[in-house]
Amino acid sequence: MHSFLIFGFISTPEVMFILFIVLLVFGADKIPTIARGLGKGMRQIKDATNEIKSEITKSAEQQGIDTSIVKDVQESLQETKKSIEQVSGTIGRDPLSNSRSTDLPNKPSL
């Protein structure tokens, strides 16, 4: 969460400055190689994570462990989201509409 706070507020000029420093440090000919290596590394991490998930699921099914709880939790989350959207839809008001001004009683003039 802290990393989001740090990287969530980097603006375009700051990103450009960082890219300029990277260009100076590594040189233009090394940047594609570095980016390719980072991309391959991220892909390997994603593949390994998916492989671990599938192995856990397979072993749970082989052991007879019920894995449908994930589906049940996802379904209940979807139902909860729908109910919240329904409630917020009835409560929410358009701030640009003038419906509130007509609903207020007229104040007596002094």
C-alpha positions in Angstrom: 0.0 0.0 0.0 2.9 2.3 0.7 4.3 1.8 -2.7 1.0 2.9 -4.2 1.2 6.1 -2.2 4.7 6.7 -3.5 4.2 5.8 -7.1 0.5 6.8 -7.3 1.4 10.5 -7.3 4.3 10.6 -9.9 3.4 13.0 -12.6 4.4 13.0 -16.2 7.4 15.4 -15.8 8.8 13.2 -13.0 8.4 10.1 -15.2 10.2 11.8 -18.0 13.0 12.8 -15.7 13.4 9.2 -14.5 13.5 7.9 -18.1 16.1 10.6 -18.9 18.3 9.4 -16.0 17.9 5.8 -17.1 18.9 6.8 -20.6 22.0 8.5 -19.4 23.0 5.6 -17.1 22.4 2.7 -19.4 22.6 4.2 -22.9 20.1 4.0 -25.7 21.4 0.6 -26.9 20.9 -1.2 -23.6 17.3 0.0 -22.8 15.5 -2.4 -25.2 17.6 -5.3 -23.7 16.7 -4.3 -20.2 13.0 -3.9 -21.0 13.0 -7.3 -22.7 14.6 -8.9 -19.7 12.1 -7.2 -17.4 9.2 -8.4 -19.5 10.5 -12.0 -19.6 11.0 -11.9 -15.8 7.4 -10.7 -15.2 6.1 -13.3 -17.6 8.0 -16.1 -15.8 6.6 -14.9 -12.4 3.0 -14.9 -13.9 3.5 -18.4 -15.4 4.9 -19.7 -12.1 2.0 -18.3 -10.2 -0.5 -19.8 -12.5 1.3 -23.2 -12.4 1.3 -23.1 -8.6 -2.5 -22.3 -8.5 -3.3 -25.2 -10.9 -1.1 -27.6 -8.9 -2.9 -26.7 -5.7 -6.3 -27.0 -7.3 -5.4 -30.4 -8.8 -4.0 -31.8 -5.6 -7.1 -30.5 -3.7 -9.3 -32.3 -6.2 -7.3 -35.5 -5.9 -7.5 -35.4 -2.1 -11.3 -34.9 -2.3 -11.2 -31.3 -0.9 -14.2 -29.3 -1.9 -12.9 -26.4 -4.0 -16.3 -24.9 -4.8 -16.1 -22.6 -1.8 -14.2 -20.1 -4.0 -17.2 -20.0 -6.4 -19.6 -19.7 -3.5 -17.7 -16.7 -2.1 -17.5 -15.1 -5.6 -21.2 -15.5 -6.1 -22.0 -14.0 -2.7 -19.7 -11.1 -3.4 -21.5 -10.4 -6.7 -24.8 -10.5 -4.9 -23.6 -8.1 -2.3 -22.3 -5.7 -5.0 -25.6 -5.8 -6.7 -27.5 -5.0 -3.5 -25.1 -2.1 -2.7 -25.6 -0.7 -6.2 -29.4 -0.9 -5.8 -29.3 0.8 -2.4 -26.8 3.5 -3.6 -28.9 4.0 -6.7 -32.0 4.8 -4.7 -30.1 7.0 -2.3 -27.8 8.8 -4.8 -28.9 12.1 -6.2 -27.6 14.0 -9.2 -25.9 17.1 -7.7 -26.7 19.1 -10.9 -30.5 18.5 -10.7 -32.8 21.0 -9.2 -35.0 18.5 -7.5 -33.9 19.5 -4.0 -34.8 23.1 -4.5 -38.4 22.3 -5.4 -38.7 19.9 -2.5 -37.8 22.5 0.1 -40.7 24.4 1.7 -40.8 28.1 0.9 -39.4 30.4 3.5 -41.7 33.2 4.6 -40.3 36.6 3.4 -39.5 39.1 6.1 
